[in-house]
């Protein structure tokens, strides 16, 4: 499988446990299984700061009770490079997206934008695939790392893409400036306000995922899709019609 193993998944040296909820989504919805989160990063450098930030995010998600998968895009072809997308990396990426209930996208900012690798991964996720939708209704958290001063160009683009992919992008986001200064030699993020913001974002992602997942079918039910699929509404099952239907007057006996 094209999944990166997560080094030291339970070691969180920069997290102060006195201020961190063990289960930040408690009381927001049915707990059931662990929230399933897919994480994508946008650089293949040996010391990739987007990958290192993604790994920190995954550790925090695991700490907050989620199940995570980090996709390894190292052999992913470009969009349209392979006829009919018949490539194992493309198939696996789509399968992981179908498995997910939420996602994290983390890109370096390069020339004021997301990287080609980040865009390629998103471009390989179709809006519709055999009657299934690999991204629709999933929650999304966006992050970026920069080599220079803080910027929000990459996360702004990721937000646009999240909307295009019909995902629920959470309000919070992370932008790490001068990322080369924020990680130690072992590749772990140092304590800082940048790290604290990633904690905030992952807390919020877990909360929104648990809150929304029981309602995804209703929130993504669209008139245009019902019409295209020739799936008329059954008035007997339409709660909105029932609610506004004339009611018989109550007869009082006395």
C-alpha positions as CSV (number, residue, x, y, z in Angstrom):
1,X,0.0,0.0,0.0
2,X,1.1,3.5,-0.7
3,X,0.8,4.8,2.8
4,X,3.6,6.3,4.8
5,X,4.3,4.8,8.2
6,X,4.0,7.4,11.0
7,X,7.2,7.6,13.0
8,X,6.7,7.8,16.8
9,X,2.9,8.1,16.5
10,X,2.3,8.6,20.3
11,X,5.3,10.9,21.0
12,X,4.1,14.6,21.2
13,X,7.0,16.5,22.8
14,X,5.7,20.0,21.7
15,X,2.1,19.3,23.1
16,X,1.3,20.5,26.6
17,X,-1.2,17.8,27.7
18,X,-2.6,20.1,30.4
19,X,-4.5,22.1,27.8
20,X,-5.3,19.4,25.2
21,X,-8.7,17.6,25.2
22,X,-8.3,13.8,24.8
23,X,-11.5,13.7,22.9
24,X,-12.3,17.2,21.5
25,X,-15.5,16.0,19.8
26,X,-17.2,14.6,22.9
27,X,-20.9,15.4,22.9
28,X,-21.0,16.7,19.3
29,X,-22.5,13.5,17.8
30,X,-22.5,9.7,17.8
31,X,-19.0,8.6,18.5
32,X,-19.2,5.1,16.9
33,X,-16.0,4.3,15.0
34,X,-13.0,6.6,15.0
35,X,-13.1,9.6,12.5
36,X,-11.2,8.4,9.4
37,X,-8.8,11.1,8.1
38,X,-6.7,11.0,4.9
39,X,-3.7,13.3,4.8
40,X,-2.0,14.5,1.6
41,X,1.3,16.5,1.3
42,X,2.9,18.3,-1.6
43,X,6.6,17.7,-1.8
44,X,8.9,14.7,-2.5
45,X,12.1,16.2,-1.1
46,X,13.9,13.9,1.3
47,X,13.4,16.5,4.1
48,X,10.0,17.7,3.0
49,X,8.5,20.2,5.5
50,X,5.0,19.7,4.1
51,X,5.4,16.0,4.9
52,X,6.9,16.7,8.3
53,X,4.0,19.1,9.1
54,X,1.5,16.5,7.9
55,X,3.1,13.9,10.2
56,X,2.7,16.2,13.1
57,X,-1.0,16.7,12.2
58,X,-1.5,12.9,11.9
59,X,0.0,12.4,15.4
60,X,-2.3,15.0,16.8
61,X,-5.3,13.4,15.0
62,X,-4.4,10.0,16.5
63,X,-4.1,11.6,19.9
64,X,-7.6,13.1,19.5
65,X,-9.1,9.7,18.7
66,X,-9.0,9.6,14.9
67,X,-7.7,7.0,12.5
68,X,-5.2,8.4,9.9
69,X,-3.7,7.4,6.6
70,X,-0.9,9.4,4.9
71,X,-0.8,8.9,1.2
72,X,2.7,8.5,-0.4
73,X,2.5,10.2,-3.8
74,X,6.1,9.3,-4.9
75,X,5.0,7.2,-7.9
76,X,1.8,9.0,-8.8
77,X,1.7,9.9,-12.5
78,X,0.5,13.2,-13.8
79,X,-3.2,13.6,-14.7
80,X,-3.9,12.3,-18.2
81,X,-0.5,10.6,-18.4
82,X,-1.9,7.1,-18.1
83,X,-4.7,6.0,-20.4
84,X,-8.0,5.8,-18.5
85,X,-6.1,6.5,-15.2
86,X,-5.2,2.8,-15.1
87,X,-2.4,3.1,-12.6
88,X,-2.2,1.4,-9.1
89,X,-1.3,4.7,-7.4
90,X,-4.3,6.5,-8.8
91,X,-6.6,3.6,-7.9
92,X,-5.2,3.5,-4.4
93,X,-5.5,7.3,-3.8
94,X,-9.2,7.1,-4.8
95,X,-9.8,4.2,-2.5
96,X,-8.3,6.0,0.4
97,X,-10.4,9.1,-0.4
98,X,-13.5,6.9,-0.5
99,X,-12.5,5.5,2.9
100,X,-12.1,8.9,4.5
101,X,-14.6,11.0,6.3
102,X,-12.2,14.0,6.5
103,X,-9.0,15.1,4.9
104,X,-5.9,17.3,5.5
105,X,-4.2,18.9,2.5
106,X,-0.7,20.4,3.2
107,X,1.3,22.1,0.4
108,X,4.5,24.0,0.3
109,X,4.1,27.5,-1.3
110,X,6.1,27.6,-4.5
111,X,6.1,30.7,-6.7
112,X,3.2,31.9,-4.7
113,X,1.0,28.8,-5.2
114,X,0.6,25.2,-4.3
115,X,2.9,22.7,-5.9
116,X,2.2,20.6,-9.0
117,X,2.3,17.5,-6.9
118,X,-0.4,18.8,-4.6
119,X,-2.6,19.8,-7.5
120,X,-2.0,16.4,-9.2
121,X,-3.3,14.5,-6.2
122,X,-6.4,16.6,-6.1
123,X,-6.9,16.3,-9.9
124,X,-6.8,12.5,-9.6
125,X,-9.9,12.7,-7.4
126,X,-13.0,12.8,-9.6
127,X,-16.2,14.4,-8.5
128,X,-18.0,11.3,-9.5
129,X,-16.7,7.7,-9.9
130,X,-19.1,4.9,-10.7
131,X,-21.9,6.5,-8.9
132,X,-19.7,7.3,-5.9
133,X,-18.2,10.6,-4.9
134,X,-14.7,10.3,-3.4
135,X,-14.6,13.8,-1.9
136,X,-18.2,15.1,-1.6
137,X,-19.3,15.7,2.0
138,X,-15.9,15.1,3.6
139,X,-14.5,17.7,6.0
140,X,-11.2,19.3,5.0
141,X,-8.4,21.1,6.8
142,X,-5.8,23.1,4.8
143,X,-2.2,23.8,5.7
144,X,0.9,25.3,4.1
145,X,4.6,25.6,4.7
146,X,6.7,28.5,3.4
147,X,10.4,29.0,3.0
148,X,10.1,32.7,3.7
149,X,7.7,35.0,5.5
150,X,4.2,33.9,6.3
151,X,1.8,33.8,3.5
152,X,-1.7,32.4,2.8
153,X,-1.5,31.9,-1.0
154,X,-1.4,28.1,-0.8
155,X,-4.2,27.7,1.8
156,X,-6.4,30.1,-0.1
157,X,-6.0,28.0,-3.3
158,X,-6.6,24.8,-1.3
159,X,-9.8,26.4,0.0
160,X,-11.0,27.1,-3.5
161,X,-10.2,23.5,-4.5
162,X,-12.0,22.1,-1.4
163,X,-15.1,24.0,-2.4
164,X,-14.8,22.8,-6.0
165,X,-14.5,19.2,-4.7
166,X,-17.7,19.7,-2.6
167,X,-16.0,19.4,0.7
168,X,-16.7,21.2,4.0
169,X,-13.5,23.2,4.6
170,X,-13.2,24.1,8.3
171,X,-12.7,27.8,9.3
172,X,-9.3,27.4,10.9
173,X,-6.1,26.8,8.9
174,X,-2.3,26.6,9.4
175,X,0.5,28.5,7.6
176,X,4.1,27.8,8.8
177,X,6.6,30.5,7.9
178,X,10.3,29.8,7.5
179,X,9.6,26.1,8.0
180,X,13.3,25.2,8.0
181,X,13.5,26.9,11.4
182,X,10.5,25.1,12.9
183,X,11.8,21.5,12.9
184,X,14.6,19.8,14.7
185,X,17.2,17.4,13.2
186,X,14.9,14.5,13.9
187,X,12.1,16.1,11.9
188,X,9.9,17.0,14.8
189,X,8.3,20.4,15.1
190,X,9.5,22.6,17.9
191,X,7.1,24.2,20.4
192,X,5.9,27.5,18.9
193,X,2.7,29.4,18.0
194,X,2.9,27.6,14.6
195,X,2.7,24.2,16.3
196,X,-0.1,25.4,18.5
197,X,-2.1,26.5,15.5
198,X,-1.8,23.0,14.0
199,X,-3.2,21.7,17.3
200,X,-6.1,24.1,17.0
201,X,-6.8,23.0,13.4
202,X,-6.7,19.3,14.1
203,X,-9.0,19.7,17.1
204,X,-11.4,21.6,14.9
205,X,-11.2,19.0,12.1
206,X,-12.1,16.2,14.5
207,X,-15.0,18.2,15.9
208,X,-16.5,19.1,12.5
209,X,-16.0,15.6,11.2
210,X,-17.9,14.0,14.1
211,X,-20.5,16.8,14.0
212,X,-21.3,16.5,10.3
213,X,-20.9,12.8,9.4
214,X,-24.4,11.7,10.6
215,X,-25.9,14.5,8.4
216,X,-23.7,14.1,5.2
217,X,-26.4,12.4,3.2
218,X,-28.9,15.1,3.9
219,X,-26.4,18.0,3.5
220,X,-25.3,16.7,0.0
221,X,-28.8,15.8,-1.3
222,X,-29.2,17.9,-4.4
223,X,-32.1,18.7,-6.7
224,X,-30.0,18.6,-9.9
225,X,-28.6,15.1,-9.0
226,X,-32.1,13.7,-8.1
227,X,-33.4,15.0,-11.5
228,X,-30.4,13.6,-13.4
229,X,-30.9,10.2,-11.8
230,X,-34.6,10.3,-12.3
231,X,-35.2,9.9,-8.6
232,X,-38.4,11.7,-7.7
233,X,-39.2,12.5,-4.1
234,X,-41.7,10.3,-2.4
235,X,-44.1,12.8,-0.8
236,X,-44.9,10.3,2.0
237,X,-41.3,10.4,3.0
238,X,-40.5,14.1,2.4
239,X,-40.3,15.6,5.9
240,X,-40.5,19.2,4.5
241,X,-43.8,18.4,2.8
242,X,-45.2,16.7,5.8
243,X,-44.3,19.7,8.0
244,X,-46.2,22.3,5.9
245,X,-49.2,20.1,5.0
246,X,-52.6,21.3,6.3
247,X,-53.3,19.7,9.6
248,X,-56.7,18.3,10.6
249,X,-58.2,20.3,13.4
250,X,-58.0,18.7,16.8
251,X,-61.4,17.5,18.0
252,X,-62.0,18.0,21.7
253,X,-64.4,15.8,23.5
254,X,-66.1,17.1,26.6
